[in-house]
Amino acid sequence: MAGFGVFRQTGDVELGYTLRRDRWGRGYATEAAQACLEAGLARLDVARIVAVVDEENLRSSRVAERLGMAVVDTVDVHGRPHSLFAFRLGPAA
């Protein structure tokens, strides 16, 4: 499952994705997140879309990287460090 929300710490549109553990490693998260990101690019008037990933979640970090996102910061979420990945879209119109 993939979808958008708002990351409260920055106000950015946040792309989130999650799967049951028995579905990991099959490319489903990348496929769902890519479709969601493409829809966001086509419909949202924002300068960037972010993904917030627990630094220990290497699989999720790889999904963000496959989408063309890059780490731009580290943020604290519930007392744990998370990588803030961003996909820059250019200036919002």
Sine and cosine of phi, psi and omega as CSV:
sin_phi,cos_phi,sin_psi,cos_psi,sin_omega,cos_omega
0.00,0.00,0.65,-0.76,0.05,-1.00
-0.65,-0.76,0.48,-0.88,0.01,-1.00
-0.12,-0.99,-0.01,-1.00,-0.03,-1.00
-0.92,-0.39,0.48,-0.88,0.14,-0.99
-0.52,-0.85,-0.24,-0.97,0.07,-1.00
-0.88,-0.47,0.80,-0.60,0.07,-1.00
-0.99,0.15,0.95,-0.32,-0.15,-0.99
-0.86,0.51,-0.56,0.83,-0.06,-1.00
-0.90,0.43,-0.49,0.87,-0.04,-1.00
-0.87,-0.49,-0.30,0.95,-0.07,-1.00
0.99,0.16,0.06,1.00,0.00,-1.00
-0.97,0.25,0.42,-0.91,0.20,-0.98
-0.93,0.36,0.78,-0.62,-0.04,-1.00
-0.93,-0.37,0.79,-0.62,0.12,-0.99
-1.00,0.02,0.82,-0.58,0.04,-1.00
-0.85,-0.53,0.47,-0.88,0.03,-1.00
-0.49,-0.87,0.56,-0.83,0.00,-1.00
-0.45,-0.89,0.52,-0.85,0.04,-1.00
-0.62,-0.78,0.41,-0.91,0.16,-0.99
-0.92,0.40,0.55,-0.84,-0.06,-1.00
-0.83,0.56,-0.59,0.81,-0.04,-1.00
-0.95,0.31,-0.05,1.00,0.05,-1.00
-0.96,-0.30,-0.03,1.00,-0.01,-1.00
-0.90,0.43,0.45,-0.89,0.12,-0.99
0.98,0.21,0.23,0.97,-0.02,-1.00
-0.92,-0.40,0.03,1.00,0.01,-1.00
1.00,0.07,0.02,1.00,-0.05,-1.00
-0.91,0.42,-0.66,0.75,-0.01,-1.00
-0.89,0.45,-0.69,0.73,0.02,-1.00
-0.89,0.46,-0.70,0.71,-0.02,-1.00
-0.89,0.46,-0.72,0.69,-0.01,-1.00
-0.92,0.39,-0.69,0.72,-0.01,-1.00
-0.91,0.40,-0.61,0.79,0.03,-1.00
-0.89,0.45,-0.70,0.71,0.02,-1.00
-0.89,0.46,-0.66,0.75,0.01,-1.00
-0.91,0.41,-0.71,0.71,0.01,-1.00
-0.88,0.48,-0.69,0.72,0.02,-1.00
-0.88,0.48,-0.66,0.76,0.05,-1.00
-0.90,0.44,-0.65,0.76,0.03,-1.00
-0.90,0.44,-0.67,0.75,0.02,-1.00
-0.88,0.48,-0.61,0.80,-0.04,-1.00
-0.97,0.23,-0.46,0.89,-0.18,-0.98
-0.89,-0.46,-0.36,0.93,-0.10,-1.00
-0.99,-0.14,0.66,-0.75,0.02,-1.00
-0.98,-0.20,0.97,0.25,-0.03,-1.00
-0.73,-0.69,0.37,-0.93,0.00,-1.00
-0.99,0.16,-0.45,0.89,0.03,-1.00
-0.37,-0.93,0.35,-0.93,0.12,-0.99
-0.86,-0.52,0.69,-0.72,-0.05,-1.00
-0.90,-0.44,0.32,-0.95,0.19,-0.98
-0.75,-0.66,0.72,-0.70,-0.04,-1.00
-0.94,-0.35,0.90,-0.43,-0.16,-0.99
-0.81,-0.58,0.80,-0.61,0.11,-0.99
-0.81,0.59,0.75,-0.66,-0.08,-1.00
-0.87,0.50,-0.36,0.93,0.03,-1.00
-1.00,0.06,-0.14,0.99,-0.05,-1.00
-1.00,-0.04,0.99,0.16,-0.08,-1.00
-0.90,0.43,-0.58,0.81,0.01,-1.00
-0.89,0.45,-0.69,0.72,0.01,-1.00
-0.92,0.38,-0.60,0.80,0.07,-1.00
-0.88,0.48,-0.65,0.76,0.02,-1.00
-0.91,0.42,-0.61,0.80,0.06,-1.00
-0.87,0.50,-0.75,0.66,0.00,-1.00
-0.86,0.51,-0.67,0.74,0.02,-1.00
-0.90,0.43,-0.66,0.76,0.03,-1.00
-0.89,0.46,-0.46,0.89,0.02,-1.00
-0.98,0.18,-0.09,1.00,-0.03,-1.00
1.00,-0.03,0.23,0.97,0.02,-1.00
-1.00,0.06,0.44,-0.90,0.03,-1.00
-0.74,-0.67,0.52,-0.86,0.04,-1.00
-0.93,0.36,0.79,-0.62,0.01,-1.00
-0.88,-0.47,-0.20,0.98,-0.03,-1.00
-0.18,-0.98,0.18,-0.98,0.17,-0.99
-0.87,-0.49,0.74,-0.68,-0.02,-1.00
-0.80,-0.60,0.42,-0.91,0.04,-1.00
-1.00,-0.10,0.83,-0.56,0.05,-1.00
-0.80,-0.60,0.91,-0.40,-0.01,-1.00
0.82,0.57,0.63,0.78,0.07,-1.00
0.99,0.17,0.15,0.99,0.00,-1.00
-0.83,-0.56,0.59,-0.80,0.04,-1.00
-0.96,0.28,0.70,-0.71,0.04,-1.00
-0.78,-0.63,0.60,-0.80,0.11,-0.99
-0.99,0.14,0.73,-0.69,0.09,-1.00
-0.99,-0.15,0.97,-0.26,0.06,-1.00
-1.00,0.01,0.54,-0.84,0.04,-1.00
-0.68,-0.74,0.58,-0.82,0.15,-0.99
-0.90,-0.43,0.93,-0.36,-0.05,-1.00
-0.99,0.12,0.73,-0.68,-0.02,-1.00
-0.96,-0.28,-0.18,0.98,-0.13,-0.99
0.99,-0.13,0.01,-1.00,-0.06,-1.00
-0.89,0.46,0.64,-0.77,0.09,-1.00
-0.93,0.36,0.65,-0.76,-0.04,-1.00
-0.97,0.23,0.00,0.00,0.00,0.00
